[in-house]
C-alpha cells in the first residue's frame, strides 16, 4: 500500500521518478523499489519523500477517501520506527484530521534526528513518562513527565533523550506534517 500511495501521489503531482528522486535527495532506483514494494524506506527517506510530494508523512500510509467522521481503532494504527529502533511514532489521529496526534517513544541516550528539521506547522509536545530535551532553534528546553512545550515547527527542532530511561511523549501538530 505504501508504494502504491507514493506512486499515486507522485503521478497526481505530475512528477517523474527522476524528479521525485532529485527533490527528495534519493536515488531513482530507490523510488522504483519502494513503489513496487521491493524496499522499505527508512523514516528519514519517508520524511524526504513526503516533503517532496507536499503531503504529511502518515498520509502515505492511508488508503481510501476521507469521511466526515473518522475513527481510528487501536488495532489499526500506523507506526514508523527508525532502522535502529531508537525512535517510534504511532499515529493516534484518524486520516484527514486537521490536527495530527502522535505517540512517540525515544530510547535512552538517543535523538529524534541527527540534525534538527523544520516544517510548516505549530507543535505541542507533552512528556508522558521519562524526560527529554526539546531543542528549538538551538535553544534547549528540558521536560519531565507531565511537562509540555509548544513551538513554531518552522524553526529547526528535534528531541533528545539524555537520560537512562525511555521517554514517552505525545506530539500534536497542526497542520499535519508527519
C-alpha positions as CSV (number, residue, x, y, z in Angstrom):
1,X,0.0,0.0,0.0
2,X,2.8,2.5,0.9
3,X,4.5,2.1,-2.6
4,X,1.2,2.4,-4.4
5,X,0.2,5.5,-2.5
6,X,3.6,7.1,-3.2
7,X,3.2,6.3,-6.9
8,X,-0.4,7.7,-7.0
9,X,0.6,11.0,-5.2
10,X,3.7,11.3,-7.5
11,X,1.6,10.9,-10.6
12,X,-1.1,13.3,-9.3
13,X,1.7,15.9,-8.8
14,X,2.9,15.1,-12.4
15,X,6.3,14.2,-11.2
16,X,8.6,11.6,-12.8
17,X,10.6,9.2,-10.6
18,X,13.7,11.2,-11.6
19,X,12.1,14.5,-10.5
20,X,10.9,13.0,-7.2
21,X,14.3,11.4,-6.6
22,X,16.0,14.7,-7.1
23,X,13.6,16.7,-4.9
24,X,13.9,14.1,-2.1
25,X,17.6,13.6,-2.4
26,X,17.4,9.8,-3.0
27,X,18.1,7.6,-6.0
28,X,15.6,6.9,-8.8
29,X,16.2,3.2,-8.1
30,X,15.1,3.5,-4.5
31,X,11.9,5.3,-5.7
32,X,11.2,2.4,-8.1
33,X,11.9,-0.3,-5.5
34,X,9.6,1.5,-2.9
35,X,6.8,2.0,-5.4
36,X,7.0,-1.7,-6.5
37,X,7.0,-3.0,-2.9
38,X,10.6,-4.3,-3.1
39,X,12.1,-1.9,-0.5
40,X,11.1,-0.5,2.9
41,X,12.3,3.1,3.1
42,X,13.8,4.5,6.4
43,X,11.9,7.0,8.4
44,X,14.3,9.7,7.1
45,X,13.6,8.7,3.5
46,X,9.9,8.7,4.1
47,X,10.2,12.2,5.6
48,X,12.0,13.4,2.5
49,X,9.5,11.8,0.1
50,X,6.6,13.2,2.0
51,X,8.2,16.7,1.9
52,X,9.0,16.4,-1.8
53,X,5.4,15.3,-2.5
54,X,3.9,18.0,-0.3
55,X,2.0,15.7,2.0
56,X,2.1,14.8,5.7
57,X,4.2,11.6,6.2
58,X,1.4,9.5,7.6
59,X,-0.8,10.3,4.6
60,X,1.4,7.9,2.7
61,X,0.1,5.1,4.8
62,X,-3.6,5.9,4.4
63,X,-5.9,4.4,1.8
64,X,-9.4,5.5,0.8
65,X,-11.4,8.7,0.6
66,X,-11.9,10.9,3.7
67,X,-15.2,10.7,5.7
68,X,-16.8,13.5,7.7
69,X,-16.3,11.4,10.9
70,X,-13.1,9.4,11.1
71,X,-12.4,6.7,13.8
72,X,-9.0,5.1,14.2
73,X,-9.3,1.9,16.1
74,X,-6.4,0.9,18.4
75,X,-5.6,-2.1,16.3
76,X,-5.5,-0.1,13.1
77,X,-2.9,2.5,14.0
78,X,0.1,3.0,11.8
79,X,3.6,3.3,13.3
80,X,7.0,4.0,12.0
81,X,10.3,3.2,13.6
82,X,13.8,4.3,12.8
83,X,16.1,1.5,11.5
84,X,17.9,1.4,14.8
85,X,14.6,1.1,16.7
86,X,15.5,4.1,18.8
87,X,12.5,6.2,17.9
88,X,8.9,5.1,17.2
89,X,5.9,7.3,16.3
90,X,2.4,5.9,16.3
91,X,-0.3,8.0,14.7
92,X,-3.3,8.4,17.0
93,X,-5.3,10.7,14.9
94,X,-7.5,9.4,12.1
95,X,-6.8,10.0,8.4
96,X,-7.5,13.5,7.0
97,X,-7.6,15.1,10.5
98,X,-6.6,18.7,10.6
99,X,-4.8,18.1,13.9
100,X,-2.2,15.4,13.9
101,X,-1.7,13.4,17.2
102,X,1.3,11.1,17.5
103,X,2.6,9.0,20.4
104,X,6.4,8.9,20.5
105,X,8.9,6.7,22.2
106,X,12.5,7.7,22.3
107,X,15.1,5.3,23.7
108,X,17.7,6.3,26.3
109,X,20.6,8.4,25.1
110,X,19.2,8.9,21.6
111,X,17.8,11.7,19.4
112,X,14.8,12.0,17.1
113,X,17.0,13.1,14.2
114,X,20.7,13.7,13.8
115,X,20.1,17.2,12.6
116,X,17.2,19.4,13.6
117,X,14.5,19.7,10.9
118,X,11.7,22.2,10.2
119,X,8.3,22.0,8.6
120,X,5.3,24.4,8.4
121,X,3.2,23.7,11.5
122,X,2.7,24.5,15.1
123,X,3.5,21.7,17.5
124,X,2.9,20.9,21.2
125,X,4.9,18.1,22.8
126,X,3.7,16.5,26.1
127,X,6.0,14.2,28.0
128,X,4.1,11.2,29.4
129,X,6.9,9.5,31.1
130,X,10.7,9.9,31.4
131,X,12.4,13.1,30.5
132,X,13.7,14.6,27.3
133,X,15.1,17.8,25.8
134,X,13.2,19.7,23.1
135,X,15.8,21.6,21.0
136,X,14.2,24.5,19.0
137,X,16.4,26.9,17.0
138,X,19.4,25.9,19.2
139,X,17.5,26.5,22.5
140,X,17.3,23.5,24.9
141,X,14.2,23.0,26.9
142,X,14.3,20.2,29.5
143,X,11.0,18.5,30.0
144,X,9.9,15.9,32.6
145,X,6.8,13.7,32.9
146,X,3.7,16.0,32.7
147,X,5.6,18.9,31.2
148,X,4.7,20.3,27.8
149,X,6.2,22.8,25.2
150,X,4.6,24.5,22.3
151,X,6.6,25.9,19.4
152,X,6.7,27.0,15.8
153,X,7.9,24.0,14.0
154,X,9.1,26.1,11.1
155,X,12.1,26.5,13.3
156,X,14.7,23.7,13.2
157,X,13.9,21.3,16.1
158,X,14.4,17.8,17.4
159,X,14.0,15.7,20.6
160,X,16.9,14.4,22.7
161,X,16.7,11.7,25.4
162,X,19.8,12.2,27.5
163,X,18.5,10.0,30.4
164,X,19.0,6.4,31.1
165,X,15.3,5.5,30.6
166,X,12.8,5.6,27.8
167,X,10.9,8.9,27.1
168,X,7.3,8.5,26.1
169,X,5.5,11.6,24.7
170,X,2.6,12.9,22.7
171,X,3.0,15.3,19.7
172,X,0.1,17.5,18.5
173,X,0.7,19.2,15.1
174,X,-1.4,21.5,13.0
175,X,-1.5,21.3,10.1
176,X,-0.4,17.6,9.9
177,X,3.1,17.3,8.7
178,X,4.5,14.0,9.8
